[in-house]
Amino acid sequence: MPPLIIGNEKNNSGGDAAKQRPAGVEFAFAAASGVCAGCFTNPIDVVKIRLQLQGELAARGSYQPIYRNTFHAAYLIARHEGILALQSGIAPALCFQVFLNGTRLGSYYFAKNKGFILNELGETSVWKTALWSGFAGAAGAVVGSPFYMVKTQLQSQSAKNISVGYQHHYSGAFDAFRQVWREAGFWGLYRGWYANLPKTFVGSATQITVFGLVTDWLRTLEIFQNKPLFLTFVGSLCSGCCLAVVMQPFDVISTRLYNQGTDPTGKGIYYSGLFDALYKVFKIEGAWGLYKGIFPTLMRSAPHVILCQVFYERISQLYDDFH
């Protein structure tokens, strides 16, 4: 059973051409699709970061929120910092997409075309897909950790009157890398590398597995015959929404860990590690603190997943058309 049918039966991403594509090609397609999607979804990511940092380690009701909601946050950022501020951190964000989606999405399609994550009926195996995509996503996140750290710090950087969270005061991505390297060397670039592990493992496992299960089921419905893009859209929408819900608490923690400042010894000034951050946020801000920014996360995750899958399919089809 083909993973996603585009075009006719002899020319699709799940056919013979896909099975003959080298692994490197699959990774390149996935990386390119992540970059293309990131160009569209980065603004909502900026808003998400600001909302996740608002009221950091402050009990609910003990502070006056600067950003009332997602749309108000976008308005304030554009008003006080300019419309281009909504694309803050775009360069490191896209570099991170190369590592993250290049690894998890590329691994998924490579493994699916080879049958590694399918059951005896040729359908999605839940545990194989979850483990494969979870580890692939975590690996990509670790390798790309420096870009995610700089992305987060640049996106949190804001005008003084609407600032939330720790402010790093970089002039841009290059300046951020230069300062981190000067202060802590190579390992400074990997400060907090572990912060994204639970987020990307759980998020990738959920996203890819749900996508596989939903598209497998949808193919049995006659209404999706000869409607491959609609099939991709619905499967991606479902997986993107599930991704946002299960990933959000870990996303908040990773944002806090990556954005916090450090003392002269290089230790975080707010949190000593993953579990310390989880404990402090839950104790002080409550369960709601772990779901700050859930609405922009939903607004980002679903479109991002949809765009990634659609771009991947289109790029794959163009490649297969010429081979």
C-alpha positions as CSV (number, residue, x, y, z in Angstrom):
1,M,0.0,0.0,0.0
2,P,1.6,3.3,-1.0
3,P,2.2,5.9,1.7
4,L,0.8,8.9,-0.2
5,I,-0.4,8.8,-3.8
6,I,0.4,11.7,-6.0
7,G,-0.4,11.6,-9.7
8,N,-1.0,8.3,-11.4
9,E,-0.2,4.8,-10.1
10,K,3.1,4.6,-11.9
11,N,4.4,7.9,-10.7
12,N,3.9,8.5,-7.0
13,S,6.0,8.9,-3.9
14,G,5.1,5.4,-2.6
15,G,5.8,3.6,-5.9
16,D,8.9,1.9,-7.4
17,A,10.6,5.3,-7.9
18,A,10.4,6.1,-4.2
19,K,11.8,2.7,-3.2
20,Q,14.8,3.3,-5.5
21,R,15.5,6.8,-4.1
22,P,18.7,6.9,-2.1
23,A,18.4,7.7,1.6
24,G,20.3,11.0,1.1
25,V,17.7,12.1,-1.4
26,E,14.9,11.5,1.1
27,F,16.6,13.5,3.7
28,A,17.3,16.3,1.3
29,F,13.6,16.4,0.3
30,A,12.5,16.4,3.9
31,A,15.0,19.2,4.9
32,A,13.8,21.3,2.0
33,S,10.2,20.8,2.9
34,G,10.9,21.8,6.5
35,V,12.7,25.0,5.4
36,C,9.8,25.9,3.0
37,A,7.3,25.4,5.8
38,G,9.3,27.3,8.3
39,C,9.3,30.5,6.1
40,F,5.5,30.6,6.6
41,T,5.2,29.5,10.2
42,N,8.1,31.4,11.8
43,P,5.9,34.5,12.8
44,I,3.5,32.4,14.9
45,D,6.6,30.8,16.4
46,V,7.8,34.2,17.6
47,V,4.4,34.9,19.2
48,K,4.4,31.4,20.8
49,I,7.8,32.0,22.4
50,R,6.7,35.4,23.9
51,L,3.6,33.9,25.4
52,Q,5.5,30.9,26.8
53,L,7.9,33.3,28.6
54,Q,5.3,35.7,29.9
55,G,5.0,35.5,33.7
56,E,8.0,33.1,34.0
57,L,8.1,31.7,37.5
58,A,5.3,34.0,38.7
59,A,2.1,32.6,40.1
60,R,-1.0,33.1,37.9
61,G,-2.8,36.4,38.9
62,S,0.4,37.9,40.5
63,Y,1.4,39.8,37.4
64,Q,-0.2,42.0,34.7
65,P,0.1,40.2,31.3
66,I,1.7,42.3,28.5
67,Y,0.2,40.0,25.8
68,R,-3.5,39.3,26.3
69,N,-3.7,36.7,23.6
70,T,-2.1,35.5,20.4
71,F,-3.5,38.2,18.2
72,H,-2.7,40.9,20.7
73,A,0.9,39.7,21.0
74,A,1.3,39.8,17.2
75,Y,-0.1,43.3,17.1
76,L,2.2,44.6,19.9
77,I,5.3,43.0,18.3
78,A,4.5,44.6,15.0
79,R,3.7,47.9,16.5
80,H,6.7,48.3,18.8
81,E,9.3,46.4,16.9
82,G,8.2,46.5,13.3
83,I,6.5,43.9,11.1
84,L,9.8,42.3,10.4
85,A,10.2,41.4,14.1
86,L,7.7,38.6,13.4
87,Q,10.4,36.9,11.4
88,S,13.0,37.1,14.2
89,G,15.4,34.3,14.3
90,I,14.4,33.1,10.8
91,A,17.9,32.1,9.8
92,P,18.7,29.7,12.7
93,A,15.1,28.5,12.7
94,L,15.4,27.4,9.1
95,C,18.8,25.8,9.8
96,F,17.2,23.9,12.6
97,Q,14.5,22.6,10.2
98,V,17.2,21.1,8.1
99,F,18.4,18.9,11.0
100,L,15.0,18.2,12.5
101,N,12.7,17.5,9.6
102,G,15.6,16.3,7.4
103,T,16.1,13.6,10.0
104,R,12.6,12.7,11.2
105,L,10.6,13.1,8.0
106,G,13.4,11.8,5.8
107,S,13.8,8.8,8.1
108,Y,10.1,8.1,8.1
109,Y,9.7,8.0,4.3
110,F,12.9,6.0,3.9
111,A,11.8,3.5,6.5
112,K,8.2,3.3,5.1
113,N,9.4,2.8,1.5
114,K,11.7,0.0,2.7
115,G,8.9,-1.5,4.8
116,F,10.8,-1.2,8.1
117,I,7.9,0.4,10.0
118,L,5.0,-1.5,8.4
119,N,3.2,-4.5,9.7
120,E,2.5,-7.7,7.8
121,L,-0.4,-6.1,6.1
122,G,1.7,-3.2,4.7
123,E,0.1,-0.7,7.1
124,T,1.6,1.5,9.8
125,S,3.0,-0.4,12.8
126,V,2.3,1.8,15.8
127,W,5.3,0.8,18.0
128,K,7.8,0.6,15.1
129,T,6.8,4.0,13.7
130,A,6.7,5.7,17.1
131,L,10.1,4.4,18.1
132,W,11.7,5.1,14.7
133,S,10.4,8.6,14.4
134,G,10.9,9.4,18.0
135,F,14.6,8.6,18.0
136,A,15.1,10.2,14.6
137,G,13.5,13.4,15.8
138,A,15.5,13.4,19.0
139,A,18.7,12.9,17.1
140,G,18.0,15.7,14.7
141,A,17.1,18.0,17.6
142,V,20.4,17.3,19.4
143,V,22.6,17.9,16.4
144,G,20.7,21.1,15.5
145,S,20.5,22.3,19.2
146,P,22.8,25.4,18.7
147,F,20.4,26.7,16.0
148,Y,17.4,26.1,18.2
149,M,19.0,27.9,21.1
150,V,19.9,31.0,19.1
151,K,16.5,31.0,17.4
152,T,14.8,31.0,20.8
153,Q,16.9,33.7,22.2
154,L,16.5,35.9,19.2
155,Q,12.7,35.4,19.1
156,S,12.4,36.3,22.8
157,Q,14.4,39.5,22.3
158,S,12.1,42.4,22.3
159,A,11.5,46.1,22.9
160,K,11.9,47.0,26.5
161,N,8.3,48.0,27.1
162,I,7.0,44.6,25.9
163,S,9.8,42.3,26.9
164,V,9.2,39.0,28.7
165,G,11.8,36.5,29.9
166,Y,15.5,36.9,29.9
167,Q,16.9,39.3,27.3
168,H,20.2,38.5,25.5
169,H,20.7,41.6,23.5
170,Y,22.1,40.2,20.3
171,S,22.3,42.2,17.1
172,G,21.6,39.1,15.0
173,A,22.2,35.4,14.5
174,F,25.9,35.8,13.7
175,D,26.4,38.0,16.7
176,A,24.6,35.5,18.9
177,F,26.9,32.6,17.8
178,R,29.9,34.8,18.2
179,Q,29.1,35.9,21.7
180,V,28.2,32.3,22.8
181,W,31.4,31.0,21.4
182,R,33.5,33.8,23.0
183,E,31.9,33.2,26.4
184,A,31.8,29.4,26.5
185,G,33.4,28.0,23.5
186,F,32.1,25.0,21.5
187,W,30.2,23.5,24.4
188,G,28.4,26.7,25.0
189,L,26.7,26.2,21.7
190,Y,25.3,23.0,23.1
191,R,24.1,24.4,26.4
192,G,20.8,22.9,27.2
193,W,21.0,20.3,24.4
194,Y,18.9,17.9,26.4
195,A,16.0,20.4,26.6
196,N,14.5,19.3,23.3
197,L,14.8,15.5,23.8
198,P,11.4,14.8,25.4
199,K,9.7,17.4,23.2
200,T,11.0,16.0,19.9
201,F,10.8,12.4,20.9
202,V,7.2,12.6,22.0
203,G,6.3,15.1,19.3
204,S,7.9,13.2,16.4
205,A,6.5,9.9,17.6
206,T,3.0,11.3,17.9
207,Q,3.0,13.3,14.7
208,I,4.4,10.7,12.3
209,T,2.5,7.8,13.9
210,V,-0.8,9.6,13.8
211,F,-0.2,10.7,10.2
212,G,0.5,7.1,9.2
213,L,-2.5,5.7,10.9
214,V,-4.9,8.4,9.7
215,T,-3.8,8.2,6.1
216,D,-4.0,4.4,6.2
217,W,-7.6,4.7,7.3
218,L,-8.5,7.5,5.0
219,R,-7.4,5.4,2.0
220,T,-10.1,2.9,2.7
221,L,-12.8,5.7,2.1
222,E,-13.9,6.1,-1.5
223,I,-14.2,9.9,-1.0
224,F,-10.4,10.2,-1.0
225,Q,-9.8,8.3,-4.2
226,N,-7.9,10.5,-6.7
227,K,-7.7,13.3,-4.1
228,P,-4.1,12.9,-2.8
229,L,-3.6,16.4,-1.6
230,F,-6.8,16.3,0.4
231,L,-5.7,13.0,1.9
232,T,-2.4,14.6,2.9
233,F,-4.1,17.7,4.2
234,V,-6.5,15.8,6.5
235,G,-3.8,13.4,7.7
236,S,-1.4,16.3,8.4
237,L,-4.1,18.3,10.1
238,C,-4.9,15.5,12.5
239,S,-1.3,14.7,13.3
240,G,-0.4,18.4,13.7
241,C,-3.2,19.0,16.3
242,C,-2.2,15.9,18.2
243,L,1.4,17.0,18.1
244,A,0.6,20.4,19.6
245,V,-1.4,18.9,22.5
246,V,1.1,16.3,23.6
247,M,4.2,18.4,23.0
248,Q,3.2,21.7,24.6
249,P,4.4,21.1,28.2
250,F,7.8,19.9,26.9
251,D,7.9,22.9,24.5
252,V,7.4,25.4,27.3
253,I,10.2,23.8,29.3
254,S,12.6,23.7,26.3
255,T,11.9,27.4,25.6
256,R,12.6,28.3,29.3
257,L,15.8,26.3,29.4
258,Y,17.2,27.6,26.1
259,N,16.3,31.2,26.8
260,Q,17.5,31.5,30.4
261,G,20.7,33.5,31.1
262,T,23.8,32.0,32.8
263,D,25.9,33.0,35.7
264,P,29.7,33.5,35.5
265,T,30.2,29.7,35.9
266,G,28.0,28.9,32.9
267,K,25.1,27.6,35.0
268,G,21.5,28.6,34.3
269,I,20.2,31.4,36.5
270,Y,16.7,30.0,36.7
271,Y,16.8,26.2,36.2
272,S,19.5,23.7,36.9
273,G,18.1,21.2,34.4
274,L,15.1,19.6,32.8
275,F,13.5,18.2,35.9
276,D,14.2,21.3,38.0
277,A,12.5,23.4,35.3
278,L,9.5,21.1,35.2
279,Y,9.2,21.1,39.0
280,K,9.5,24.9,39.3
281,V,7.1,25.7,36.6
282,F,4.5,23.3,37.9
283,K,4.9,24.4,41.5
284,I,4.8,28.1,40.9
285,E,2.7,28.6,37.7
286,G,0.6,25.5,38.1
287,A,-0.4,23.0,35.3
288,W,-1.6,26.0,33.2
289,G,2.0,27.2,33.2
290,L,3.0,24.1,31.2
291,Y,0.3,25.0,28.6
292,K,1.1,28.7,28.1
293,G,1.0,29.5,24.4
294,I,-1.0,26.4,23.5
295,F,-3.2,28.3,21.0
296,P,-0.3,29.7,18.9
297,T,1.3,26.2,19.1
298,L,-1.8,24.8,17.5
299,M,-1.8,27.6,15.0
300,R,1.8,26.8,14.1
301,S,1.9,23.0,14.4
302,A,-1.0,22.1,12.1
303,P,0.0,24.4,9.2
304,H,3.7,23.5,9.6
305,V,3.0,19.8,9.4
306,I,0.6,20.3,6.5
307,L,3.1,22.4,4.6
308,C,6.0,20.0,5.3
309,Q,4.0,17.0,4.0
310,V,2.7,18.8,0.9
311,F,6.1,20.3,0.0
312,Y,7.7,16.9,0.4
313,E,5.2,15.2,-1.9
314,R,5.5,17.9,-4.5
315,I,9.3,17.8,-4.4
316,S,9.3,14.0,-4.6
317,Q,7.0,14.1,-7.6
318,L,9.2,16.5,-9.5
319,Y,12.2,14.3,-8.8
320,D,10.4,11.2,-9.9
321,D,9.1,12.9,-13.1
322,F,12.7,13.5,-14.1
323,H,14.0,10.0,-13.1
